[in-house]
Amino acid sequence: MLFSPMTLGELELPNRLVMAPLTRVRSGKEGIPGPLVVEHYRQRASLGLIVSEGTYPSHAGRGFPGQPGLVTDEQLKGWANVTAAVHAEGGRIFAQVMHAGRVTHQDTTGGYEVVAPSAIAIDGETRTYEGKKAFPVPRALATEELPGIVQEFVTASRKAVEAGFDGVELHSANGYLLHEFLTPAANQRDDVYGGSPENRARFVIEVTQAVVDAIGADRVGIRISPEHNVQGALELDAADVRATYAHLVDALAPLKLAYLSILHKDPTSELVQDLRARFNGTFLINTGFGIVTTRDEATALVADGHADAVVVGRPAIANPDLVRRWREGLPVNEANPATFYTDGPEGYTDYPAYQN
């Protein structure tokens, strides 16, 4: 079943393997995807769906050196070349729209102020153009500023569609801005966006609704990562996690999004499967950063009915022809972590396809 067709929004996918959004920082200081990025995505067009690396919707939302954006005309032209190349190979591609929130530094944003739900810094360091530096204390966004942030997501999503993307994935996982509103570790607000699980979910719901209104529900997916506990987004109270994400998914379900994608180490857990039942739509599962998803695991997740499709990262990095290799039981290349966040083609476009 992993290699059978499926419907996602208005798209027909030829298989149920989805390329995870993978930070690869090959777009330079101006955040413009160039020919190397075009080739990387083109090579992987046989996957059922490609989700792009996280792309920032505003300069303040940029999280990494070398990260691409959806802001300037030059960035959009670069992405138009990417989407055209993927489509020429028969592929489908969504843009992941990601505001980094407090997971950045002013040396990375180009001097733009680091913002978050509350003025709480992450304990740790981030890579900047000036080297590694401690995460700064972000400025807490004022309530009246939030509609402007919503509009940033809307504008970026519209631009993504104009650049040829088949849709967008809203990044509400892994400790970035949308996720920061969900977790009490980053959100200690006393307005209607903080406190209760319902209030903490409010901003994510408003962003999603606005993007759906702008580009259509069939073009919008969302990624969440309950209990992933990375980048300071700690969710250690199981009851609070259940309440927060149940409220979020209950509010999203009527929107009829293209999909819900969950990153969780235990995809068969009661939490994950309850959220799937609440969503009652196309459901994607990603088993997490710590363990590489295997062919057998991916096959079982779909065959056993735990997910409609499986999101894979490192196997897709190392195997541009992953669908063929897994379908035919061929040997696979191993990903080299030393080249995940470097410049140039090594470990990016030079992984070979299988040779008969």
N, C-alpha and C positions, 0 to 999 in steps of 0.2 A: 504493500500500500504506500510505502514511502515514495515510490516512483510513479504513483498514479496522479492524474490531474486533479485539480481542485479549484474552486471559485474563491476569490478574495476580493471583496468589493465588486467592482465591475470587471476585474481581471480574471482571466483563466490562466492558472499556473500549470505548467506541464509536469511538475513534481512538487513534493512537499518539503523540500530543503530550502531554507531561507538563509541568506548570508547575513550574519550579525553586523550591526553597526560597529566598525572597528577603527579606533583611533590610529592613524598611520602618519600624520604630521608631514605630508609631502607637498604642501601647498604654499610654502614660503611665507615671508613676513607679511605679504599683502593678502594672503588667504585666497589665492587664485588657483584653482585646479588647472594644471597644465597637461601637456601631452603624456607625461608619465602616469598621471592619475587617470586619464582617459584610458590608457592601455590596461591599467590594473583592473578597472571595472569591466572593460570590454572582455577581457580574458575569462571573466567569471559569469558571463551572461547566461550560461546554461542552467544555473541555479534557478529554482522556481521563482524566487524574488530576491533581489538585492536591496538591502537597506544601507544607505550610505553611512559613512562616518558622521559623527555629530557635527553639525554645521551651525555656526552662531547666527542668531537673528539680529544682533546689534553688536557694536564694538565692545560695549561693556559686558556682553555675554560670552566673549571669547575666553576659552579655558586653557589653550595650549599654544606654544609657538608652533607655527607651521600648520595650524588648523584652518580649514577652508570656511568661508562664510557665505551667507545668502544676503549680502548687504549691498555691495557695489556692483556697478554694471560689468566691470571686468570679471568679478567672481561669477556672476550669472552667465556671462559668455563662456567661461570655463566649464561651468556645469552643463550648459547646453551642448557642448562638445561631448561631455561624458554621456549624457542621456541619449544623444544621437547615436553614439557608438554602441551602447548597450542595446538600443532598439534595432539597430542594423543587424545585430547578431541574434535577434529574436527574443531579447531579454526584457525584463520588467524591473523598474527601480523606483524606490521611495527615498526621499530625503529625510534623514533624521534631523529634526529641528531641536537644538539643544542650547539653552541658556545656562552657562556654567554657574551662575550665582556666586557663592563664596569660594568655589573651587577654582580660584584664579588669583592673579596678582596684577597690580597696575603696570608692572613692567611687561606683562603679556597683553593687556588690553590696550596698550598705547596711551596710558595715562587716564583712561576712563575709570571712574570710581567703582570699586567692588561693592556689590549690593547683595542683600539676602533678606529673608524674612525677619531675622533678628541679628543684633550686633554680637554674634558669637563666632569666634574664629575656629577653624579646624586645627587640631593639634598635629602639626607636621609641616612638611616642606613641599613646594611645588616647583616645577621647572619653569624658568622664565628665559627671556632672551639674554639676561644678564647672569645666568646660572641659577642654581637652586637657592630659594629663599623661603623663609617661613610664611605660611599663609597669613595674610593681614586680617585684622578685625574688620568685617564688612560693615557698611552703613545699612541700618535697618530701613527698608522701604516704607515710606509713609503710605497710609491707606489710599490717599488721593493719587498716588503714583501708579497704583496697580493697573488701572485701565490702560495706561500707556504701555506697560509691559505686555498686557494682553494683546495690544495692537501690534507690538513687535512680532509676536508669534504669528498673528494674522498676516501681516505684511510679508514676512519671510515665507510663509506657506504659499501665499499667492505667487510670489516670485519664483518659488520652486516649481510650481505648476507651469508658469510661463517659460521656465527654462527646460521644460520637457519631462520633468519627473512625473511618474504616474500617480504619485500621492506623497504624503508626508507621515512620518512617525514622530509623535510628540514624546520627547525624552523626559519621562517622569520617574527615572530610576537612578541608582548609583550615586546619589548624593548631590546631584545638580539642582538647579533652582526649583523646578517643580517638585522634586522629591523633598527638598528642604522644607517646603510648606507642609508636607505630610508628616514629617517626623518631629516629635517634641524635642529631640536633641538639638535641632536647628531652629525650631519655631517656638518661641516663647512670647508670642504676641498677645496683646490684651484687647484686640479689636475683633471683628467678625471673622477674621482669617486665622485666629489662633485659639488655643484652649482645647475645646472639645474635638473629638474625631471629625464631627460634621463640619466644624469651622476650619480645621486644618485641610480638609479635602476641598474646600470651597474654591480656592484659586485654581486648582487643577481642573475642576469641573468648568469653571468660567472660561479658561483658556480653550479647553476642548470644544465647548459649545460655540465659541466665537470662530474657531478655525473651521468647524463643520459648517457654520452659517456662511463662511466665506468661500469654501472650495467644495463642499459637499461631503457627506459622511462616507461615501464609498472611497474617497481619497484620503481618509484619515485613520491611522492606527495609533496606538499608544503603548508605551513600554513602561512597566513597573517592576520593582525588585523588592518586594516585602521581605524583611528580615535579612537582607544581604549584608548590612552593617559595614559599609565601606565609606571612606572619605567623611567620617564623622556623622554619617546619617544612621545613627544607632536606633534600632527598633527592638528593644529587649523585653518589652511587656507584651506577652502573647495576646492577652485580652484586648489591649489597645490596638495592636496590629490588626486583629480580626475586625474590630469595630471600625477602624479607619478605612481599611481597604474594602470592607463590605459596603460601607456607605459610598465610597468612591465608585465602585463597580456598579452598584445599584443605580447610581445617578447616570453613569455612562451608558448602561445597557439600552435605554430607550432611544439613544441617539443613533443606534444601528451602525456603529463604526465598522470600518473594513476589517479590523482585527484588534484583539487584545494580546499583547506579548508579555509574558511573565518570565523574569529571570529568577530562578530559585533552585537551590541545590537538591531539593526533593520534589520533583514534579508530580509525584503521586500522592503527596501529602494532603491531609484533609483541608488545610488552608487553601492550597492551590486549586484543588478540584472543586472546592466550594465557590471560589471566585470564578472558575470556569462556568459552573452551573448558573451563577448569578448573571454572568455576562450573556450567556446563551447566544453566542455568535462565534465567528471564526477565532480559534484559539491557538496561539503559538507558544511554544515552550523553549526556554534556553536553560540548560542545567547549570550554568554558572561559570565563573572564571577559574575556579580551583582545579577542576577535573575536565580534561578534554572529552568532548562528546564522541563516542564511538559509533561506528556503523550499526552494530548490534543494538546499542541503546536507542539510537534514533529510530531504527526499524520497529523496536518494541513499543516505543512511546506512541507511535501512530497505530500500529497493529492492535495494541491493547486498548485503544480509544482514549488515551490520556491527553492527546493533543491532535489538532488537525494538521499541524506542520511543526517541524523542528528547526530551531535557529542554531546555526553553527558558526563558530569563530575560527579558531586555529586550523581546523581541517580545510576551511575555505581559503585561508591565507596561503597554505602550503600547496594546495591542489586546485589550480584553476579549473580543472576538469573533474571536480569532486563527484559530480552526479554520475559520470560514466564509471569512475573507479569504484564507487560504492555499489552501483547497480550491477556491475560485472564482477565484483569481488576481486578487483585488482589491487596490487600493492599501492600504498600511499606514501607521499613525501611527508617528512616531519617538519614542522615549523621551527624556525630559528628565532627564539626570543631576542637575541642580540641585535636583530635587524628590524624589530617591530617599529621602533621610533627613531630611525636614522633617516638620512637623506639618500636619494638616488635609487637605482633599480634593484640593488642587492636586497634580497629578501622581500621584494615587492612585486616586480614583474618578471623575475628570472626563475621562478619555480617552474619546472618543465611539465608539460602535459605528458601523459603516458604514451610511450612509443611501443608499437606492436613489435 
